[in-house]
Amino acid sequence: MRGPKVQPPLHECLLSSLAHPRLGGVLPGLALVEGRLEPRPTHFSCCGGRGLRLSPDAATTYSCKMGERLHETRRIAQLLASSSGSDLAAALPAEMRLSLGLPQALESLHLIAKSASKRGLAWIESPPAQAADSANLHSGAQSGAPSGSELRPQATSAYPSIWSIALAAAWRFGFKVHFVQLHGSPSADLLPSQDKAAPDLICIARASSFWDPHTAERFETLINYAYGALIPVFLQIQVIGKPPAPRVKAYGKVEALVAQRLAAARAKAPLAWLGPACLGKLLTVTSGLSAPPNVAQPTAAPNFPLNT
């Protein structure tokens, strides 16, 4: 029995409209139904969210990429839930925060989809002064999205969540995403599987502590892979903050001096610990560090070179 034919891109298929960079939101057309992401039938009048459409003239069933995109989006959403230690209803709204930088990220994804760019974005986030709020969100302190509701952002931030970029890349642009948490992913999952096709995008979450040789080695391995395969990288660098100042009275003079030097070294700029070769490759797969978006012009966030 023949399977459904793949329909060539037609203006009637609303899935293709999701890639328009002016369209707001991370997961337009999706709803959380009983802890599972599902297409909203009312959003997809072409097929009712089924990804299949019958052509009355030719008596033929056509299919689009709805199923593939949905599968990849659900996979990333499951990674998010596992990482946060809570169910999807609590974890997803927490990461889909309203961000002034989201339009810039969507524009970057749009250019990559059009093969007009091979560079993602990189940005540095200060230690969540909102750490308490973030902890509450991830612990499920908020009620989360009610079943069947439209997915809406929950807070305001200068930068988009790295999770929201990965979800938007999968759902809106049809990208295969390799998501890595530099301090959480097992070594076996650091690089994409050689048994599968190379991903379209690499997202690196909460990179920090480059002064640690093991962390720096993992990061350089990832960047070398992305550079060799020309895969765009979206990089979220998180500044842990300055180590606490040593209490001199508790140490001898030599120990206090060593502790002070260690504290000063760890407080250096995050990327200052990386070698020039790695930084050069990073500038090939990203467009440099993004400055905080201007409130008056949220879509025109300037970039500046990596500062070593």
C-alpha positions in Angstrom: 0.0 0.0 0.0 1.4 3.4 -1.0 2.0 6.0 1.7 0.9 9.6 1.5 2.7 11.7 -1.1 4.8 14.5 0.2 3.2 17.7 -0.8 5.4 20.4 -2.5 5.4 23.7 -0.7 2.1 25.4 -1.3 0.8 28.7 0.0 -2.2 26.8 1.5 0.1 25.0 4.0 0.3 27.1 7.1 3.2 25.3 8.5 5.6 27.2 6.2 4.2 30.5 7.6 5.8 29.7 11.0 9.2 30.6 9.7 8.3 34.3 9.1 10.6 36.2 11.5 7.9 38.8 12.2 5.6 36.2 13.7 5.9 36.4 17.4 6.1 33.6 19.9 8.2 30.5 20.4 5.6 27.8 19.7 2.8 29.4 17.7 0.1 26.9 16.9 0.9 24.5 19.7 -0.8 23.9 23.0 0.0 21.9 26.0 -2.7 19.2 26.3 -2.5 16.9 29.3 1.3 17.4 29.5 1.9 16.9 25.8 2.5 19.4 23.0 -0.3 19.2 20.4 -1.1 21.3 17.3 -4.1 23.6 17.7 -6.6 22.5 15.0 -8.0 26.1 14.7 -4.5 27.4 13.9 -4.0 25.0 11.0 -7.1 25.4 8.8 -5.3 23.6 6.0 -5.2 20.2 7.7 -6.6 20.7 11.2 -3.2 20.1 12.7 -3.0 16.5 11.4 -0.3 17.1 8.8 -2.4 15.3 6.2 -4.7 16.8 3.6 -6.9 15.2 1.0 -7.0 16.7 -2.5 -10.5 16.2 -3.7 -9.5 16.8 -7.3 -6.8 14.2 -7.5 -8.2 11.9 -4.7 -4.7 12.0 -3.2 -3.5 12.4 0.3 -0.7 14.9 0.8 1.5 15.3 3.9 3.7 18.0 5.2 6.6 18.1 7.7 4.2 18.5 10.7 5.0 15.1 12.2 8.7 15.5 11.9 8.7 19.0 13.5 6.4 17.9 16.2 8.6 14.9 17.0 11.7 17.0 17.3 9.9 19.7 19.4 8.6 17.1 21.8 12.1 15.6 22.1 13.6 18.9 23.2 10.6 19.6 25.5 11.2 16.3 27.2 14.9 17.2 27.6 13.8 20.4 29.3 11.4 18.6 31.6 14.1 16.0 32.6 16.7 18.8 33.1 14.4 20.9 35.3 13.2 17.9 37.4 9.6 18.9 36.9 6.8 18.2 34.6 6.4 20.0 31.3 3.5 22.1 32.5 5.8 23.7 35.0 9.1 23.7 33.1 7.9 25.0 29.7 6.3 28.3 30.8 9.3 29.0 33.0 11.7 28.9 30.0 9.4 30.7 27.5 9.9 34.1 29.0 9.2 37.2 27.1 12.5 38.5 25.8 13.6 41.7 24.0 16.2 39.5 22.3 13.8 37.0 20.9 13.2 38.9 17.6 17.0 38.9 17.0 17.2 35.2 17.6 14.3 34.5 15.3 15.8 36.7 12.6 19.1 34.7 13.0 17.2 31.4 12.6 15.4 32.8 9.6 18.7 33.7 7.9 20.1 30.2 8.6 17.0 28.6 7.2 17.5 30.6 4.0 21.2 29.5 3.8 22.0 33.2 4.1 24.1 32.7 7.3 26.0 30.0 9.1 26.4 31.8 12.3 24.3 31.7 15.5 24.3 34.0 18.5 26.3 34.1 21.8 25.5 36.1 24.8 26.6 36.5 28.4 24.1 36.4 31.2 24.9 37.8 34.6 24.3 35.4 37.5 20.5 35.3 37.9 20.1 38.0 40.5 16.7 36.5 39.9 18.2 33.2 41.1 15.5 32.8 43.7 12.8 33.4 41.1 14.4 31.0 38.7 14.6 28.4 41.4 10.9 28.8 42.2 10.0 28.5 38.6 12.0 25.3 38.1 10.8 23.8 41.4 7.3 24.0 40.1 6.3 26.7 42.5 4.2 28.3 39.8 1.1 26.6 38.6 2.3 26.2 35.0 0.1 26.3 31.9 -3.4 24.8 32.2 -4.1 21.9 30.0 -5.0 22.9 26.4 -4.0 26.5 26.9 -2.0 28.6 24.5 1.7 28.7 25.5 2.6 32.2 26.6 5.7 33.7 28.0 5.8 34.2 31.8 8.4 36.9 32.5 10.5 39.6 30.9 14.2 39.3 30.1 16.8 41.0 27.9 17.9 37.6 26.5 15.9 34.7 25.2 16.1 31.4 27.0 18.4 28.9 25.2 15.6 26.4 25.5 13.1 28.7 23.7 15.6 29.1 20.9 16.0 25.4 20.5 12.2 24.9 20.6 11.6 27.6 18.1 14.3 26.2 15.8 12.7 22.8 15.8 9.0 23.8 15.5 9.1 27.0 13.5 12.0 26.3 11.2 12.2 22.5 11.1 15.8 22.3 12.3 17.4 19.2 13.9 18.9 20.6 17.1 21.8 19.2 19.2 21.2 20.5 22.7 24.1 20.4 25.2 24.3 21.4 28.8 28.0 21.9 29.3 27.8 21.0 33.0 25.0 18.5 32.8 25.2 16.4 29.6 27.1 13.1 29.9 30.3 12.9 27.9 28.7 10.3 25.6 26.1 12.9 24.6 28.5 15.8 24.2 28.8 15.4 20.4 26.0 14.3 18.0 25.7 10.6 17.3 27.7 9.4 14.3 24.9 7.1 13.4 22.6 10.0 12.5 22.8 12.9 10.1 24.6 16.0 11.4 22.3 18.5 13.2 21.3 21.8 11.7 22.0 23.7 14.9 23.9 23.3 18.2 22.6 25.0 21.3 24.9 25.2 24.3 23.2 26.0 27.6 24.6 27.7 30.7 28.3 27.5 29.8 30.5 28.7 32.6 33.6 28.0 34.6 36.0 28.0 31.7 38.8 28.3 34.2 38.2 24.6 34.9 40.3 22.5 32.4 37.7 19.8 32.0 35.0 22.3 31.2 37.2 24.2 28.8 38.1 20.9 27.0 34.5 19.9 26.6 33.6 23.3 25.2 36.5 23.4 22.8 35.6 19.9 21.6 32.1 21.2 20.8 33.3 24.3 19.0 35.8 22.3 17.0 33.0 19.9 15.8 30.7 22.8 14.9 33.5 24.6 13.1 34.5 21.5 11.1 30.9 20.8 10.1 30.0 24.5 9.6 27.1 24.2 12.1 25.7 27.4 13.6 26.0 27.6 17.4 23.7 29.4 19.9 25.7 29.9 23.1 24.4 31.0 26.4 27.3 31.9 28.8 26.4 32.3 32.4 28.6 34.2 34.8 28.6 32.4 38.1 29.9 35.6 39.9 33.0 36.4 41.8 34.1 33.8 44.4 33.7 34.9 48.0 36.7 36.9 49.3 38.9 34.8 51.6 38.8 35.5 55.2 42.4 36.4 55.9 42.2 35.7 59.6 41.4 32.1 58.9 44.6 31.6 56.9 48.3 32.1 57.1 49.8 34.8 54.9 50.8 32.4 52.2 47.4 30.7 52.1 45.6 34.0 52.1 47.7 35.3 49.1 47.0 32.1 47.1 43.3 32.4 47.9 43.2 36.0 46.8 45.0 35.2 43.5 42.6 32.3 42.8 39.6 34.5 43.5 41.0 37.2 41.1 41.7 34.6 38.4 38.3 33.1 38.6 36.7 36.5 38.3 38.2 37.2 34.9 36.0 37.5 31.8 34.5 34.0 31.0 36.1 33.8 27.6 39.5 35.0 28.7 40.3 31.4 29.7 39.9 30.1 26.1 42.8 30.0 23.6 42.9 32.2 20.5 42.3 29.3 18.2 39.0 28.4 20.0 37.9 32.0 20.0 38.6 32.3 16.3 36.5 29.3 15.5 33.7 30.6 17.8 33.6 33.8 15.8 33.0 31.6 12.7 30.0 29.7 14.1 28.5 32.7 16.0 28.3 36.4 15.2 30.2 37.4 18.3 28.8 38.3 21.7 25.5 40.1 21.5 25.0 43.2 23.6 21.8 43.5 25.6 19.0 44.6 23.2 18.0 48.3 23.3 14.7 48.7 24.8 13.7 51.4 22.2 14.9 49.2 19.3 14.5 45.6 20.5 15.3 44.1 17.0 18.6 46.0 16.5 20.8 44.5 19.2 24.4 45.3 18.1 27.2 42.8 18.2 30.8 43.3 19.3 33.9 41.1 18.9 34.7 38.5 21.5 36.7 40.1 24.2 39.7 38.1 25.3 
